[in-house]
């Protein structure tokens, strides 16, 4: 599966003015997958910390602004590795960061005191809005927002690379040639049925079972309903 936002992540990595990155988006749009895949492609190592799966990590952000101490404690608790002599080799990922408001606040110290670390965070839009950190690191964080897959991304996942290239090349509204209007229209309808959610798209491309795919999508929508309950 390919996400076009990957190129924006690569530009962030190469920037001389890089700040800790906040990747925002609703649940189930592929934030975790994207950061792990980004690390796999462009780094030698990933140090992954999930505050939802490991709430005990939160204690390391209490009553200290010392980034090195925080990282040392996280490594000891998790077994992850961050080489201080080669920080550029590792992508540090804080997942579900909305679960740890103190970690949100600490991002400014990563930027001010240890800018050599590559730090990327993932969190849900609703969760970040409700987390209420003591102070948000305004001006100390780069933001990217990811949504459901685009039609072009759906075509690539579906094995329709030529159609994807065509859609990507269109610079203005223009008639679709008759020769491939109908095939594109059928694929567009299926894209709408999947909702563009990565998990439902994967279900469709792997199994070609509409009923199974709709069940996957229903589970995602159910999770949204529980978030708002």
QUIMOSUL-V668883 format. One record per helix or strand. SS is the DSSP state (~ for helix, > for strand). FROM is the first residue (numbers start at 1). TO is the last residue. If there is no record, write none. Layout:
SS_FROM_TO / SS_FROM_TO
//
This chain:
~_6_14 / >_20_25 / ~_31_42 / >_45_50 / ~_55_61 / ~_67_78 / ~_84_89 / >_90_95 / ~_97_99 / ~_101_113 / >_118_124 / ~_125_131 / >_141_145 / ~_151_157 / ~_161_169 / ~_178_194 / ~_198_207 / ~_210_228
//
